[in-house]
């Protein structure tokens, strides 16, 4: 298995990420021209965590995002479906708590977390609305979510250039730096098929979240969607 289909079956997605785990963080930094670091910083700032709070970082991969979030002083637990990513993360970041978990059946009780977040992983869940509902389930009423995800550039000429990069240049670069370049063809296709900012906001509002708003980063290549868990 070298490339997941856009059906995004969990075992296929897990196998795909297992295959890119060893070079995943480095490849992302190269493909994003180093912007991935600032996106993680903006996500941490948007969550506005404080000491004593408990946060779930879903689709944490190797834990690089979990480590960044923990700089806030909160207790942050990373969870991911890919055992390969988790193994790589535990070797590199032995002090970061990383657990195996399915986004549609999280191994946590209701209302466990003060805040939850998912970065560049929501579009890989086979049932996006179901994933958002499951995140709402494990978040306390009044708690918050931040979704950091690829989105739609707002300036039309730039959007054209960006889509060309996704479908042509990104796979070419991935062949030079990634252990599984075919996976990045899938990732490019999944980004192109993803809803725009307003579309994701509407989906969140129908999945247990209120006061949904978003902020564009890097011209809309990435957006941060922030919302509050609906009160029971």
ABEGO torsion letter per residue (X at the ends): XABBBAAGBAAAAAAAAAAAAAAAAAAAAAAAGGAAAAAAAAAAAAAGBBBGBBBBBBGAEAGAAAAAAAAAGBBBBBBBABAAAAAAAAAABAABBBBBBBAABBABBBGABABBBBBGAAAABABAAAAAAAAAAABBBGBBBBBBBBBBBABAAAAAAAAAAAAAAAAAAAAAABABAAAAAAAAAAAAABBBAAAAAAAAAAAGBBGBBBBBBGGGABBBBBBBBBBX
